[in-house]
């Protein structure tokens, strides 16, 4: 037997041995997503201490990070581990690879770490580029992971996958919820059959923020923040059910879509939800005030006993994970991507929140007023604005400048020698021009003012930016 095969076999033996004493338990308290895409985040042990201080009852991590799992050993946190997207095809075609993954990534930590969910992939059905290479292997990979667990009599670890709301073609009204035609039969039907058979959950990433921000004139902000009064409830003519908030609408649309495929009894869990505490100038409603209101109300709602559930599933108890533990400054994309955290990277709180839901709402200190709950109508520019130490790194800034100038048509003509904006001839000034020129051309097509953290939006005309 080759050495690596021997090691896998021994891990499986140990895993099977320890599983005999592992006990399951009901999900309790709001969980939190612990991402690590930041350049100066606290250690894993410090982060676990901070999870305790926030009143969290569970934590979801985006890979089987050994340092984090070591820090979680012996704690009461229920833990969810994600299986990376890129290995799904190999796990789907090779049961031994799935067994090896379980042995390597779960074996050294279970049952000291209370792992309760293994989530195979992250929103892979949102990427049509993966339709041929990965989608067909999703359910087979889940089946193989489940069989590897069953071989060791581990029954308290559920296998699932996370899906965004874009898995639905229709979500309004909730009773009309339906999956996209490209995934309904080839992927969703066998996936739901697996979840039903194994009594696992449909894990959805449900963000009322995005639904509201894309249509603020039609959806009331209070309705998205669990703060609406009865006069703004929504009555679904199809189901005859009344909705008091957007979160419930989204979950019941998922339930309706599952029902259309004959799997209306599959339980729902929320892998990600939350509200951004800041964002770009053109991102409406991303502020500390709204983020605090949303997460405080969510925590209080989920702490209620008996459980509230949703109008279509009253009393349902759902695992729910807030996104996220930290503001992660290395995440690409719009500004909101870097501002979902309950904590700053130094460990201080962005705002007060008790995820256990026990703290009375009126006991919290006053929040700063929201300043961007209406669309920003002024002009915006994108300029160099990274850590000024980055300006001394000609390679980093030069690479970003070259990328911006290499896109579009004539993006950087004005800063070439002899051009009207060539002076001042400094790296920072040229980067600012290039970033802004690129962004103005491509923002409507999804281009962002980020450039690996080197760019920021500004309301100030940078015509003479130096």
Secondary structure, DSSP 8 states (H G I E B T S, - for coil): --HHHHHHHHHHHHHHHHHTT-------S-EEEE----SS---HHHHHHHHHHTT-SEEEESS--HHHHHHHTTS--EEEEEE-GGGHHHHHH-HHHHHHHHHHHTTTTTTTSEEEEEEEEESGGG-GGGTTTTGGGHHHHHHHHHHHHHTTT--S-EEEEEEEGGGEEE-SSGGG-EE-HHHIIIIIIHHHHHHHHHT-EEEEE--HHHHHHT-TTTS-HHHHTT---GGG-EEETTTTEEESSHHHHHHHHHHHHHHHTT-TTSEEEEEEE---S---TTSTT-SHHHHHHHHHHHHHHHH-SS--EETTEET----EEEE-SB--TT--SSGGGG---SB-TTS-BSS---TTS-S-GGGS------S-SS---S--EEEE-S-GGGGG-HHHHHHHHHHHHTSSSSTTGGGSTTSTT--S--HHHHHHHHHHHHHHHHGGGT--S-TTTTEEEESS--TT--
